[in-house]
Amino acid sequence: MSTVWSEMPMGPPDPILGLTEAFNKDTDPRKVSLGVGAYRGDDGKPLVLDTVRKAEKIMLEKALNHEYAGIVGLPDFTKLSLAFAYGKNADVLKERRVAGVQTLSGTGACRVMGELMARFRGQGTPIYVPNPTWGNHIPIFKNSGLEVRKYRYYDPKTVGLDFQGLLSDVQAAEDDSLFLLHACAHNPTGVDPTREQWAELSKLMKAKKHTVFFDCAYQGFASGDSEKDAWAIRRFVDDGHCIALAQSFAKNFGLYGERIGALSVVCNDADEAARVTSQLKLVIRPMYSNPPIYGARLVTEVLSDPALTQEWSAECKAMADRIISMRTELRSCLERLGSKRSWEHITSQIGMFCYTGLTTEEVLKIRGDAHIYFTNDGRISMAGVTTSNVEYIAKSIFTVTG
């Protein structure tokens, strides 16, 4: 029987999830997964933070109900999220100039922002994203009704930032354009601007009257210091930008499956913030109605308790430090093997991901010979590197690259 479903073709597999499926099917005992962007301990297993466990116990003792949250989510969560990003004593918060809502993690924040821009700037409005960027950014914004354009960011020759190319593209864009920036730990390259470069970029974007949308998925998880990781966001706000900001609590709190995030917009005054909030509600209501509350309550418990916040900060730093130590060890192993290539970029990059500079051919060779799985563009998840497999990974890379 022919139906509407009969005409539907098979969709292409997700490049990351497809890689995981291939890894799971591999029976070789040496196999290593360096694809999925979720933190793992040195034992290679998922980690639940002690502070999250404590928050769960507190919640159980409160015997909370499971009623719907409002369209904007839990107010206490959003208030704490904004203070976390902009700073507890930020003037924009004191002046009530920030419109903020809880979202379905950073992904949902990006989608809501995309649709808001398409509604008020018009279908097909360009949004400039770094080349490369997180793979999901492009379909999210396209499906929101925006036209995705790319600006220069990563320089494969230096395995670093093409800052002059970035500035040139920002300058060449039409005034009052929409630009997406990664607040810290750029995904997938791990390449961030310096503070001096951020300041120069802020000045140029202000002169061009561009609207800046920060995606912040790694605050605290990038360097181990949540205040340091928020530097670019706060600098742009201090420079007078009315930024938009997507936040995720997946990585830094280990709440991947809870889908907890926030979207905020810095406005000129409290009245403008109220109007923006009303429009955010109109986007959210027919999209997913209201966000989940369990993970939001966990984050709220931690960030509202100074002792728990301090303990969380130490746990988050421990995760970041393990990633940093694995970067150091991987580079050291490659250098000890006598590699002719420079691997300095492994330690100069930051965050969950490392852009190795390996070609697609080299990646596929390593996957076929050593059963090490990472994306074809050479991006590896440093969370998958452990003290027990780092030497094997280094030797496998060296065998292919020399």
Secondary structure, DSSP 8 states (H G I E B T S, - for coil): ---GGGG-------HHHHHHHHHHH---TT-EE--S-S-B-TTSSB---HHHHHHHHHHHHHT------BTTB-HHHHHHHHHHHH-TT-HHHHTT-EEEEEEEHHHHHHHHHHHHHHHHH-TT-EEEEEES--TTHHHHHHHHT-EEEEEE-EETTTTEE-HHHHHHHHHHS-TT-EEEEESSS-TTT-----HHHHHHHHHHHHHTT-EEEEEES-TTTTTS-HHHHTHHHHHHHHTT---EEEEE-HHHH--GGGTEEEEEEE-SSHHHHHHHHHHHHHHHTTTTSS--SHHHHHHHHHHHSHHHHHHHHHHHHHHHHHHHHHHHHHHHHHHHTT-SS--HHHHHS-SSEEE----HHHHHHHHHHH-EE--TTSEEEGGG--TTTHHHHHHHHHHHH-
